[in-house]
Amino acid sequence: MKESLSVAFIENLSKKKKEPNWMKEFRLKAYETFLNLPNPQFGPSLDFSFDDILYYKKTETPKDSWKDVKEETYHTFCKLGVVDAEEKYLDGVSNQLESEVVYHKNKTEKDIIFCSTDEALQKYPELFQKYFNTLVKYDENKYTALNGAVWSGGSFIYIPPNTKVDRPLQSYFRIDTESLGQFERTIIIVDENSELSYIEGCTARSYSKNSLHAGVVEIFVGKNAKCRYSTIQNWSTDVYNLVTKRAIVEEKGQMEWVDGNVGSKVTMKYPSIILKGDDAVGNCISIAYAKKNQILDAGAKMIHLGKRTHSNIVNKSIAKDGGVANYRGTTRITKSAIESVATVKCDTILLDNISKSDTYPKNIVENKSSQIEHEATVSKVNEEKLFYLESKGLSEERAKELFILGFVGDFKKELPMEYAVELNRLLKE
C-alpha cells in the first residue's frame, strides 16, 4: 500500500532512519518548498502524478558479502554483470535496490571513506554536514526540493589529500518495484593532490506505470585533484529520469563527466562544472540515444570563475524510430575568468525521417580575453554508404549498427572497459 507524501510521512521516514533533528527539519523545509515550486518551464512535458509514486521502500539491511544478501537480490545483480565487474575491475562497490543500499564493499586498503550516504550521516556527522546541500541547494527546482525531502541511499566518498585510488569505485542503482521513486543522494570529496575514478550504472524493470528517479550529486574537487565520473543509465521506458549533478573545482583541479543516456521515458540531465580555481579544467563527453517513445533532453553546463580555466563539451545525439534526443547546455565565462577557453561540439545523427533532435545552446563570454568555440552538425545515415554495406551482405539493421558504433567511438574511448562493453551491448539491442 502506497503512503501519500505528507509531513507525517517525512517525519516517520526520518525517525526510521534515526536521523538527527536538523535533518528532519531540513526534510520538512524541502517538502514545503517542493509543494510551492512549479515543474520546469522548459524541456519535455512531465506527465505523471506525484500521488502515484511510492516514495520509500526498504528491501534489506546492507551486507558486505554476497553470501548474506537475499538470493533473489544476488541473482538480479549477477544478471546485470555487477558481481562479475566487482571482482575484475573495481576497488569498491555500493549497490542500491529501491530506496536503500543492499550491498557495499570497500576493497581498497587506502585510507578513504566510502559508504552509503545514510551511513555517512551517522558515522561522520561533521564532515557530512560540511558538504551536504552546499553545492546543489534544495530550493533550486522542484526535484532538488523533492530529493531534499525524501532522499535515501546514494554514496558518500571522501578521498584524503595525496591519495590516488588505483581502480574505480562503483555504485549501481536498480528499481524493481512498480511506480517507485528513487531519490539517492551522492556526495564525493576529492581532496588536494588526490585522484578518483567513479562509475555508476542505472537500470529498472519495465512496468506499465511510471516510475521516478530524481537523484542529486555533489562533487568537490580540491587543488591539483582529479575526478572522473562515468555513468550509463539504461532505465526502462516508464522511468522519468530527472537528476541534478554538479561539481566545483579548485585551483588546477580537473573534473570529467562521461555521461551515457540510452534509457528512460524522459530524461532531463545537465551535469555541470563550476571552475572556481585558477587553471581549473572541466570536460564533459556525453551521448543520448533516443528510440520510440523516448525523449532525452540532456547536455552540460560549464561556469568559468577562475583565470585561465578551460572547458570542453562533446555531445553525441542519436534518434531512431521517432525518438527525440536534444542537447541543452550553458557555457559561461564570467568577467573574472580572464584568458579562459571553452569549446562546445554537438553532433547528431538521425536514423530515419520521423525522429528528431534539437540543440539549445547558451554561450556567454563576459571578458574580452576569453573565447568560446561552438560547432554543431546534424546528419542522416548516408544512403550511399548504407547501400555499399548492404551490397557486401550486411542487413540494413547491421549496417546502421556499424554507423552508430563508429559515431560514438570517441565516447567509448573514455569509458572504463566493462562499461564500454556494456554500451556496445545496449547499442546493438
C-alpha positions as a Markdown table, in Angstrom:
| # | Residue | x | y | z |
|---|---|---|---|---|
| 1 | Met | 0.0 | 0.0 | 0.0 |
| 2 | Lys | 1.4 | 3.4 | -1.0 |
| 3 | Glu | 1.7 | 6.0 | 1.7 |
| 4 | Ser | 1.0 | 9.5 | 0.4 |
| 5 | Leu | 3.7 | 12.2 | 0.7 |
| 6 | Ser | 3.0 | 14.4 | 3.7 |
| 7 | Val | 4.6 | 15.9 | 6.8 |
| 8 | Ala | 3.7 | 12.8 | 8.7 |
| 9 | Phe | 5.4 | 10.6 | 6.1 |
| 10 | Ile | 8.6 | 12.6 | 6.2 |
| 11 | Glu | 8.7 | 12.7 | 10.0 |
| 12 | Asn | 8.3 | 9.0 | 10.0 |
| 13 | Leu | 11.0 | 8.4 | 7.4 |
| 14 | Ser | 13.5 | 10.5 | 9.4 |
| 15 | Lys | 12.5 | 8.6 | 12.5 |
| 16 | Lys | 13.0 | 5.2 | 10.8 |
| 17 | Lys | 16.5 | 6.3 | 9.7 |
| 18 | Lys | 17.3 | 7.5 | 13.2 |
| 19 | Glu | 18.4 | 10.9 | 11.9 |
| 20 | Pro | 19.4 | 13.9 | 14.0 |
| 21 | Asn | 16.8 | 16.6 | 14.4 |
| 22 | Trp | 18.5 | 19.0 | 12.0 |
| 23 | Met | 18.0 | 16.5 | 9.1 |
| 24 | Lys | 14.3 | 16.1 | 9.9 |
| 25 | Glu | 13.8 | 19.9 | 9.9 |
| 26 | Phe | 15.7 | 20.1 | 6.6 |
| 27 | Arg | 13.5 | 17.5 | 5.1 |
| 28 | Leu | 10.3 | 19.3 | 6.2 |
| 29 | Lys | 11.7 | 22.6 | 4.8 |
| 30 | Ala | 12.5 | 21.0 | 1.5 |
| 31 | Tyr | 9.0 | 19.4 | 1.4 |
| 32 | Glu | 7.3 | 22.8 | 1.8 |
| 33 | Thr | 9.4 | 24.2 | -1.0 |
| 34 | Phe | 8.5 | 21.2 | -3.2 |
| 35 | Leu | 4.8 | 21.9 | -2.8 |
| 36 | Asn | 5.3 | 25.6 | -3.8 |
| 37 | Leu | 7.6 | 25.1 | -6.8 |
| 38 | Pro | 6.3 | 24.5 | -10.4 |
| 39 | Asn | 7.6 | 21.9 | -12.8 |
| 40 | Pro | 10.5 | 23.2 | -15.1 |
| 41 | Gln | 9.2 | 25.7 | -17.6 |
| 42 | Phe | 11.4 | 24.2 | -20.4 |
| 43 | Gly | 12.1 | 20.8 | -21.9 |
| 44 | Pro | 9.8 | 17.8 | -22.2 |
| 45 | Ser | 6.3 | 17.5 | -20.7 |
| 46 | Leu | 6.3 | 15.7 | -17.3 |
| 47 | Asp | 3.1 | 13.7 | -17.5 |
| 48 | Phe | 2.9 | 11.7 | -14.3 |
| 49 | Ser | 1.2 | 12.1 | -10.9 |
| 50 | Phe | 3.1 | 12.5 | -7.7 |
| 51 | Asp | 0.2 | 10.7 | -5.9 |
| 52 | Asp | 1.1 | 7.5 | -7.8 |
| 53 | Ile | 4.7 | 7.3 | -6.6 |
| 54 | Leu | 6.0 | 5.0 | -3.9 |
| 55 | Tyr | 8.4 | 7.3 | -2.1 |
| 56 | Tyr | 10.3 | 4.7 | 0.1 |
| 57 | Lys | 10.8 | 1.0 | 0.0 |
| 58 | Lys | 13.4 | -0.7 | 2.1 |
| 59 | Thr | 14.4 | -4.2 | 0.9 |
| 60 | Glu | 17.1 | -5.4 | 3.3 |
| 61 | Thr | 19.9 | -4.1 | 5.5 |
| 62 | Pro | 23.3 | -3.6 | 3.8 |
| 63 | Lys | 25.7 | -6.5 | 3.6 |
| 64 | Asp | 29.4 | -6.8 | 2.8 |
| 65 | Ser | 29.3 | -10.3 | 1.5 |
| 66 | Trp | 27.1 | -11.6 | -1.4 |
| 67 | Lys | 26.6 | -14.8 | 0.6 |
| 68 | Asp | 24.5 | -12.8 | 3.1 |
| 69 | Val | 22.4 | -11.0 | 0.5 |
| 70 | Lys | 18.9 | -12.4 | -0.4 |
| 71 | Glu | 19.2 | -14.9 | -3.2 |
| 72 | Glu | 16.8 | -13.0 | -5.4 |
| 73 | Thr | 18.8 | -9.8 | -5.0 |
| 74 | Tyr | 22.1 | -11.6 | -5.7 |
| 75 | His | 20.7 | -13.1 | -8.9 |
| 76 | Thr | 19.4 | -9.7 | -10.0 |
| 77 | Phe | 22.9 | -8.1 | -9.7 |
| 78 | Cys | 24.5 | -11.1 | -11.3 |
| 79 | Lys | 22.4 | -10.8 | -14.4 |
| 80 | Leu | 23.3 | -7.1 | -14.6 |
| 81 | Gly | 27.0 | -8.1 | -14.6 |
| 82 | Val | 27.7 | -6.2 | -11.4 |
| 83 | Val | 29.0 | -9.1 | -9.4 |
| 84 | Asp | 31.5 | -10.1 | -12.1 |
| 85 | Ala | 32.7 | -6.5 | -12.6 |
| 86 | Glu | 33.4 | -6.1 | -8.9 |
| 87 | Glu | 35.9 | -9.0 | -9.0 |
| 88 | Lys | 37.7 | -7.9 | -12.2 |
| 89 | Tyr | 37.7 | -4.1 | -12.3 |
| 90 | Leu | 36.8 | -2.3 | -9.0 |
| 91 | Asp | 38.3 | -1.2 | -5.7 |
| 92 | Gly | 34.9 | -0.8 | -4.1 |
| 93 | Val | 31.1 | -1.1 | -4.8 |
| 94 | Ser | 27.8 | 0.1 | -3.5 |
| 95 | Asn | 24.7 | -1.4 | -4.9 |
| 96 | Gln | 21.3 | 0.1 | -4.2 |
| 97 | Leu | 17.9 | -1.7 | -4.7 |
| 98 | Glu | 14.9 | 0.5 | -4.4 |
| 99 | Ser | 15.5 | 3.0 | -1.6 |
| 100 | Glu | 18.5 | 1.6 | 0.2 |
| 101 | Val | 22.0 | 0.2 | -0.3 |
| 102 | Val | 21.8 | -3.6 | -0.1 |
| 103 | Tyr | 25.4 | -4.5 | -0.7 |
| 104 | His | 28.5 | -2.4 | 0.0 |
| 105 | Lys | 32.2 | -3.3 | 0.0 |
| 106 | Asn | 35.3 | -1.2 | 0.1 |
| 107 | Lys | 38.2 | -3.3 | -1.2 |
| 108 | Thr | 41.0 | -0.8 | -1.3 |
| 109 | Glu | 43.4 | -0.6 | 1.6 |
| 110 | Lys | 43.8 | 3.1 | 1.2 |
| 111 | Asp | 42.6 | 5.5 | 4.0 |
| 112 | Ile | 39.4 | 6.6 | 2.3 |
| 113 | Ile | 35.8 | 6.9 | 3.3 |
| 114 | Phe | 33.4 | 5.0 | 1.0 |
| 115 | Cys | 29.9 | 4.2 | 2.4 |
| 116 | Ser | 26.3 | 4.9 | 1.9 |
| 117 | Thr | 25.1 | 8.5 | 2.4 |
| 118 | Asp | 22.8 | 7.3 | 5.2 |
| 119 | Glu | 25.7 | 5.7 | 7.0 |
| 120 | Ala | 27.9 | 8.8 | 6.5 |
| 121 | Leu | 25.3 | 11.0 | 8.2 |
| 122 | Gln | 25.5 | 8.7 | 11.3 |
| 123 | Lys | 29.3 | 8.0 | 11.3 |
| 124 | Tyr | 30.8 | 11.2 | 10.0 |
| 125 | Pro | 28.3 | 13.9 | 11.0 |
| 126 | Glu | 30.6 | 16.9 | 10.9 |
| 127 | Leu | 32.1 | 16.0 | 7.5 |
| 128 | Phe | 28.7 | 15.2 | 6.2 |
| 129 | Gln | 27.1 | 18.5 | 7.3 |
| 130 | Lys | 30.1 | 20.5 | 5.9 |
| 131 | Tyr | 29.2 | 19.4 | 2.3 |
| 132 | Phe | 25.6 | 18.3 | 2.3 |
| 133 | Asn | 23.3 | 20.8 | 0.4 |
| 134 | Thr | 26.1 | 23.3 | -0.2 |
| 135 | Leu | 26.6 | 22.8 | -4.0 |
| 136 | Val | 23.1 | 21.7 | -5.0 |
| 137 | Lys | 20.6 | 23.7 | -2.9 |
| 138 | Tyr | 17.3 | 22.1 | -2.1 |
| 139 | Asp | 15.3 | 25.1 | -3.4 |
| 140 | Glu | 16.9 | 25.1 | -6.9 |
| 141 | Asn | 14.0 | 23.4 | -8.6 |
| 142 | Lys | 11.0 | 21.1 | -7.8 |
| 143 | Tyr | 13.1 | 17.9 | -8.0 |
| 144 | Thr | 16.0 | 19.1 | -5.9 |
| 145 | Ala | 13.4 | 20.0 | -3.3 |
| 146 | Leu | 11.7 | 16.6 | -3.6 |
| 147 | Asn | 15.1 | 14.9 | -3.2 |
| 148 | Gly | 15.8 | 17.0 | -0.1 |
| 149 | Ala | 12.5 | 15.9 | 1.4 |
| 150 | Val | 12.7 | 12.2 | 0.8 |
| 151 | Trp | 16.4 | 11.4 | -0.1 |
| 152 | Ser | 17.5 | 7.8 | 0.7 |
| 153 | Gly | 20.7 | 5.9 | -0.2 |
| 154 | Gly | 23.4 | 7.0 | -2.5 |
| 155 | Ser | 27.2 | 7.1 | -2.0 |
| 156 | Phe | 29.4 | 9.2 | 0.2 |
| 157 | Ile | 33.1 | 9.2 | -0.7 |
| 158 | Tyr | 36.0 | 11.2 | 0.8 |
| 159 | Ile | 39.5 | 10.8 | -0.7 |
| 160 | Pro | 42.0 | 12.4 | 1.7 |
| 161 | Pro | 44.9 | 14.6 | 0.4 |
| 162 | Asn | 47.7 | 13.0 | -1.6 |
| 163 | Thr | 45.7 | 9.8 | -2.3 |
| 164 | Lys | 45.1 | 8.0 | -5.6 |
| 165 | Val | 42.5 | 5.3 | -5.8 |
| 166 | Asp | 44.1 | 2.7 | -8.2 |
| 167 | Arg | 40.9 | 1.2 | -9.6 |
| 168 | Pro | 37.4 | 2.8 | -9.9 |
| 169 | Leu | 34.7 | 2.8 | -7.2 |
| 170 | Gln | 31.2 | 2.0 | -8.4 |
| 171 | Ser | 27.6 | 2.5 | -7.4 |
| 172 | Tyr | 24.7 | 0.7 | -9.1 |
| 173 | Phe | 21.1 | 1.8 | -8.8 |
| 174 | Arg | 18.2 | -0.6 | -9.5 |
| 175 | Ile | 14.5 | -0.2 | -9.5 |
| 176 | Asp | 12.4 | -3.4 | -9.3 |
| 177 | Thr | 9.1 | -2.1 | -8.0 |
| 178 | Glu | 6.3 | -0.6 | -10.0 |
| 179 | Ser | 5.8 | 3.2 | -9.6 |
| 180 | Leu | 8.8 | 3.5 | -7.3 |
| 181 | Gly | 10.5 | 6.8 | -6.7 |
| 182 | Gln | 14.3 | 6.6 | -6.2 |
| 183 | Phe | 16.0 | 9.6 | -4.6 |
| 184 | Glu | 19.6 | 8.8 | -3.8 |
| 185 | Arg | 22.0 | 11.5 | -2.7 |
| 186 | Thr | 25.7 | 11.2 | -3.6 |
| 187 | Ile | 28.4 | 13.3 | -2.2 |
| 188 | Ile | 32.1 | 13.0 | -3.4 |
| 189 | Ile | 35.0 | 14.9 | -2.0 |
| 190 | Val | 38.4 | 14.5 | -3.7 |
| 191 | Asp | 40.9 | 16.5 | -1.6 |
| 192 | Glu | 44.1 | 18.2 | -2.6 |
| 193 | Asn | 46.5 | 16.2 | -4.9 |
| 194 | Ser | 44.2 | 13.2 | -5.0 |
| 195 | Glu | 42.6 | 11.2 | -7.8 |
| 196 | Leu | 39.3 | 9.2 | -8.1 |
| 197 | Ser | 37.5 | 7.4 | -10.9 |
| 198 | Tyr | 33.9 | 6.7 | -10.0 |
| 199 | Ile | 31.4 | 4.8 | -12.2 |
| 200 | Glu | 27.7 | 4.5 | -12.0 |
| 201 | Gly | 25.0 | 2.3 | -13.5 |
| 202 | Cys | 21.2 | 2.6 | -13.5 |
| 203 | Thr | 18.5 | 0.2 | -14.6 |
| 204 | Ala | 14.9 | -0.6 | -13.9 |
| 205 | Arg | 12.4 | -3.4 | -14.6 |
| 206 | Ser | 9.7 | -2.3 | -17.1 |
| 207 | Tyr | 6.1 | -1.8 | -15.9 |
| 208 | Ser | 3.0 | -0.2 | -17.4 |
| 209 | Lys | 3.0 | 2.6 | -14.8 |
| 210 | Asn | 5.5 | 5.4 | -14.5 |
| 211 | Ser | 8.4 | 5.5 | -12.0 |
| 212 | Leu | 10.5 | 8.5 | -11.0 |
| 213 | His | 14.3 | 8.8 | -10.5 |
| 214 | Ala | 15.3 | 12.2 | -9.0 |
| 215 | Gly | 18.9 | 11.9 | -7.7 |
| 216 | Val | 21.3 | 14.7 | -6.6 |
| 217 | Val | 25.0 | 14.5 | -6.9 |
| 218 | Glu | 27.5 | 17.0 | -5.3 |
| 219 | Ile | 31.2 | 16.7 | -6.2 |
| 220 | Phe | 34.1 | 18.7 | -4.6 |
| 221 | Val | 37.4 | 18.6 | -6.4 |
| 222 | Gly | 40.3 | 20.1 | -4.5 |
| 223 | Lys | 43.5 | 21.8 | -5.6 |
| 224 | Asn | 45.5 | 19.7 | -8.1 |
| 225 | Ala | 43.0 | 16.9 | -7.7 |
| 226 | Lys | 41.2 | 14.9 | -10.4 |
| 227 | Cys | 37.8 | 13.3 | -10.5 |
| 228 | Arg | 36.2 | 11.3 | -13.3 |
| 229 | Tyr | 32.5 | 10.4 | -13.0 |
| 230 | Ser | 31.3 | 7.9 | -15.6 |
| 231 | Thr | 27.7 | 6.8 | -15.9 |
| 232 | Ile | 25.5 | 4.8 | -18.2 |
| 233 | Gln | 21.8 | 5.0 | -17.4 |
| 234 | Asn | 19.6 | 2.4 | -19.1 |
| 235 | Trp | 16.3 | 3.0 | -17.2 |
| 236 | Ser | 13.2 | 1.2 | -18.7 |
| 237 | Thr | 10.9 | 3.4 | -20.8 |
| 238 | Asp | 8.5 | 4.0 | -17.9 |
| 239 | Val | 11.0 | 6.0 | -15.8 |
| 240 | Tyr | 11.2 | 9.8 | -15.6 |
| 241 | Asn | 14.9 | 10.5 | -15.0 |
| 242 | Leu | 15.2 | 14.0 | -13.5 |
| 243 | Val | 18.5 | 14.5 | -11.8 |
| 244 | Thr | 20.8 | 17.3 | -10.8 |
| 245 | Lys | 24.6 | 16.8 | -10.9 |
| 246 | Arg | 27.2 | 19.4 | -10.1 |
| 247 | Ala | 30.9 | 19.7 | -9.4 |
| 248 | Ile | 33.1 | 22.5 | -8.2 |
| 249 | Val | 36.8 | 22.6 | -9.0 |
| 250 | Glu | 39.6 | 24.4 | -7.1 |
| 251 | Glu | 42.9 | 25.6 | -8.5 |
| 252 | Lys | 44.5 | 23.4 | -11.1 |
| 253 | Gly | 41.9 | 20.7 | -10.4 |
| 254 | Gln | 40.3 | 18.6 | -13.1 |
| 255 | Met | 36.7 | 17.2 | -13.4 |
| 256 | Glu | 35.3 | 14.9 | -16.1 |
| 257 | Trp | 31.8 | 13.8 | -16.7 |
| 258 | Val | 31.4 | 10.8 | -19.0 |
| 259 | Asp | 27.6 | 10.6 | -19.4 |
| 260 | Gly | 25.6 | 8.0 | -21.3 |
| 261 | Asn | 21.8 | 8.1 | -21.7 |
| 262 | Val | 20.3 | 5.2 | -23.5 |
| 263 | Gly | 17.2 | 4.5 | -21.5 |
| 264 | Ser | 14.2 | 6.1 | -19.7 |
| 265 | Lys | 10.9 | 7.6 | -20.9 |
| 266 | Val | 12.0 | 11.2 | -20.3 |
| 267 | Thr | 15.5 | 12.3 | -19.2 |
| 268 | Met | 16.3 | 15.8 | -18.1 |
| 269 | Lys | 20.0 | 15.8 | -17.0 |
| 270 | Tyr | 22.7 | 18.5 | -17.4 |
| 271 | Pro | 25.9 | 17.7 | -15.4 |
| 272 | Ser | 27.6 | 20.9 | -14.6 |
| 273 | Ile | 31.0 | 22.0 | -13.5 |
| 274 | Ile | 31.9 | 25.3 | -11.7 |
| 275 | Leu | 35.6 | 26.1 | -12.5 |
| 276 | Lys | 36.2 | 28.1 | -9.4 |
| 277 | Gly | 40.1 | 28.0 | -9.1 |
| 278 | Asp | 42.6 | 29.4 | -11.5 |
| 279 | Asp | 43.8 | 27.0 | -14.2 |
| 280 | Ala | 41.0 | 24.5 | -13.4 |
| 281 | Val | 39.8 | 22.2 | -16.2 |
| 282 | Gly | 36.3 | 20.7 | -16.9 |
| 283 | Asn | 35.4 | 18.1 | -19.5 |
| 284 | Cys | 32.0 | 16.6 | -20.4 |
| 285 | Ile | 31.5 | 14.0 | -23.1 |
| 286 | Ser | 28.0 | 12.6 | -23.4 |
| 287 | Ile | 25.7 | 10.5 | -25.5 |
| 288 | Ala | 22.0 | 10.4 | -25.8 |
| 289 | Tyr | 20.3 | 7.6 | -27.8 |
| 290 | Ala | 16.6 | 8.0 | -28.1 |
| 291 | Lys | 14.3 | 5.4 | -29.6 |
| 292 | Lys | 10.5 | 5.0 | -29.8 |
| 293 | Asn | 8.6 | 6.8 | -27.0 |
| 294 | Gln | 11.8 | 8.3 | -25.6 |
| 295 | Ile | 12.6 | 12.0 | -25.0 |
| 296 | Leu | 16.2 | 12.5 | -23.9 |
| 297 | Asp | 16.9 | 16.2 | -23.0 |
| 298 | Ala | 20.5 | 16.2 | -21.9 |
| 299 | Gly | 23.6 | 18.2 | -22.1 |
| 300 | Ala | 26.1 | 20.0 | -19.8 |
| 301 | Lys | 26.9 | 23.3 | -18.1 |
| 302 | Met | 30.3 | 24.9 | -17.6 |
| 303 | Ile | 30.7 | 28.0 | -15.4 |
| 304 | His | 34.1 | 29.7 | -15.5 |
| 305 | Leu | 35.1 | 31.7 | -12.5 |
| 306 | Gly | 38.9 | 31.3 | -12.2 |
| 307 | Lys | 41.6 | 32.7 | -14.5 |
| 308 | Arg | 42.9 | 30.6 | -17.4 |
| 309 | Thr | 40.2 | 28.0 | -16.9 |
| 310 | His | 39.4 | 25.5 | -19.7 |
| 311 | Ser | 36.3 | 23.5 | -20.5 |
| 312 | Asn | 35.3 | 21.1 | -23.3 |
| 313 | Ile | 31.8 | 19.7 | -24.0 |
| 314 | Val | 31.3 | 17.0 | -26.6 |
| 315 | Asn | 27.7 | 15.8 | -27.1 |
| 316 | Lys | 26.6 | 12.9 | -29.3 |
| 317 | Ser | 22.9 | 12.6 | -30.0 |
| 318 | Ile | 21.2 | 9.7 | -31.9 |
| 319 | Ala | 17.5 | 9.4 | -32.6 |
| 320 | Lys | 15.6 | 6.4 | -34.1 |
| 321 | Asp | 12.0 | 5.2 | -34.6 |
| 322 | Gly | 10.5 | 8.6 | -33.7 |
| 323 | Gly | 12.7 | 9.2 | -30.6 |
| 324 | Val | 13.8 | 12.7 | -29.5 |
| 325 | Ala | 17.4 | 13.4 | -28.5 |
| 326 | Asn | 18.1 | 17.0 | -27.6 |
| 327 | Tyr | 21.2 | 18.9 | -26.4 |
| 328 | Arg | 20.6 | 21.7 | -23.9 |
| 329 | Gly | 23.6 | 23.4 | -22.4 |
| 330 | Thr | 25.2 | 26.5 | -21.0 |
| 331 | Thr | 28.8 | 27.7 | -21.1 |
| 332 | Arg | 29.5 | 30.9 | -19.3 |
| 333 | Ile | 32.9 | 32.7 | -18.9 |
| 334 | Thr | 32.5 | 35.3 | -16.3 |
| 335 | Lys | 34.2 | 38.7 | -16.1 |
| 336 | Ser | 36.8 | 37.4 | -13.6 |
| 337 | Ala | 37.7 | 34.3 | -15.7 |
| 338 | Ile | 40.3 | 36.1 | -17.9 |
| 339 | Glu | 42.2 | 34.2 | -20.6 |
| 340 | Ser | 39.8 | 31.3 | -20.4 |
| 341 | Val | 38.8 | 29.0 | -23.3 |
| 342 | Ala | 35.7 | 26.9 | -23.8 |
| 343 | Thr | 34.7 | 24.6 | -26.7 |
| 344 | Val | 31.3 | 23.0 | -27.4 |
| 345 | Lys | 30.8 | 20.3 | -30.1 |
| 346 | Cys | 27.3 | 18.8 | -30.7 |
| 347 | Asp | 26.9 | 16.0 | -33.3 |
| 348 | Thr | 23.6 | 14.5 | -34.1 |
| 349 | Ile | 22.7 | 11.5 | -36.3 |
| 350 | Leu | 19.1 | 10.7 | -37.3 |
| 351 | Leu | 18.4 | 7.1 | -38.4 |
| 352 | Asp | 15.0 | 7.8 | -40.1 |
| 353 | Asn | 12.6 | 10.5 | -41.1 |
| 354 | Ile | 10.4 | 10.5 | -38.1 |
| 355 | Ser | 13.0 | 11.1 | -35.3 |
| 356 | Lys | 14.0 | 14.5 | -34.0 |
| 357 | Ser | 16.9 | 16.3 | -32.4 |
| 358 | Asp | 17.2 | 20.0 | -31.4 |
| 359 | Thr | 20.1 | 21.9 | -29.9 |
| 360 | Tyr | 19.6 | 24.6 | -27.3 |
| 361 | Pro | 23.0 | 26.2 | -26.5 |
| 362 | Lys | 23.6 | 29.2 | -24.4 |
| 363 | Asn | 27.2 | 30.6 | -24.7 |
| 364 | Ile | 28.2 | 33.7 | -22.7 |
| 365 | Val | 31.6 | 35.5 | -22.6 |
| 366 | Glu | 31.9 | 38.4 | -20.2 |
| 367 | Asn | 35.5 | 39.4 | -20.8 |
| 368 | Lys | 37.5 | 40.3 | -23.9 |
| 369 | Ser | 40.5 | 38.0 | -23.3 |
| 370 | Ser | 38.5 | 34.7 | -23.4 |
| 371 | Gln | 36.8 | 32.7 | -26.1 |
| 372 | Ile | 34.1 | 30.1 | -26.8 |
| 373 | Glu | 34.0 | 27.9 | -29.9 |
| 374 | His | 30.8 | 26.1 | -30.8 |
| 375 | Glu | 30.4 | 23.6 | -33.5 |
| 376 | Ala | 27.2 | 21.6 | -34.3 |
| 377 | Thr | 26.3 | 19.1 | -37.0 |
| 378 | Val | 23.1 | 17.2 | -37.8 |
| 379 | Ser | 23.1 | 14.4 | -40.4 |
| 380 | Lys | 21.2 | 11.3 | -41.5 |
| 381 | Val | 22.6 | 7.9 | -42.3 |
| 382 | Asn | 24.5 | 8.2 | -45.6 |
| 383 | Glu | 22.4 | 6.2 | -48.2 |
| 384 | Glu | 25.4 | 5.5 | -50.4 |
| 385 | Lys | 27.4 | 4.1 | -47.6 |
| 386 | Leu | 24.4 | 2.1 | -46.4 |
| 387 | Phe | 23.9 | 0.7 | -49.9 |
| 388 | Tyr | 27.6 | -0.3 | -50.1 |
| 389 | Leu | 27.5 | -2.2 | -46.8 |
| 390 | Glu | 24.3 | -3.9 | -47.8 |
| 391 | Ser | 25.9 | -4.9 | -51.1 |
| 392 | Lys | 28.6 | -6.7 | -49.0 |
| 393 | Gly | 26.0 | -8.9 | -47.4 |
| 394 | Leu | 25.1 | -6.9 | -44.3 |
| 395 | Ser | 21.4 | -6.4 | -43.4 |
| 396 | Glu | 20.2 | -2.8 | -43.1 |
| 397 | Glu | 20.0 | -3.1 | -39.3 |
| 398 | Arg | 23.5 | -4.4 | -39.0 |
| 399 | Ala | 24.8 | -1.6 | -41.3 |
| 400 | Lys | 23.1 | 1.0 | -39.2 |
| 401 | Glu | 24.6 | -0.6 | -36.1 |
| 402 | Leu | 28.1 | -0.1 | -37.5 |
| 403 | Phe | 27.3 | 3.6 | -38.2 |
| 404 | Ile | 26.2 | 4.0 | -34.6 |
| 405 | Leu | 29.2 | 2.3 | -33.1 |
| 406 | Gly | 31.5 | 4.4 | -35.2 |
| 407 | Phe | 29.6 | 7.6 | -34.4 |
| 408 | Val | 30.1 | 7.1 | -30.6 |
| 409 | Gly | 33.7 | 5.9 | -30.9 |
| 410 | Asp | 35.1 | 9.0 | -29.1 |
| 411 | Phe | 32.6 | 8.4 | -26.2 |
| 412 | Lys | 33.5 | 4.7 | -25.8 |
| 413 | Lys | 37.2 | 5.5 | -25.6 |
| 414 | Glu | 36.5 | 7.5 | -22.4 |
| 415 | Leu | 34.7 | 4.7 | -20.7 |
| 416 | Pro | 36.2 | 2.0 | -18.3 |
| 417 | Met | 36.5 | -1.3 | -20.2 |
| 418 | Glu | 33.5 | -3.0 | -18.7 |
| 419 | Tyr | 31.2 | 0.0 | -19.4 |
| 420 | Ala | 32.4 | 0.2 | -23.0 |
| 421 | Val | 31.4 | -3.5 | -23.4 |
| 422 | Glu | 28.0 | -2.7 | -21.8 |
| 423 | Leu | 27.5 | 0.3 | -24.1 |
| 424 | Asn | 28.2 | -1.9 | -27.1 |
| 425 | Arg | 25.6 | -4.4 | -26.0 |
| 426 | Leu | 23.0 | -1.7 | -25.3 |
| 427 | Leu | 23.5 | 0.0 | -28.7 |
| 428 | Lys | 23.2 | -3.4 | -30.5 |
| 429 | Glu | 19.9 | -4.0 | -28.8 |
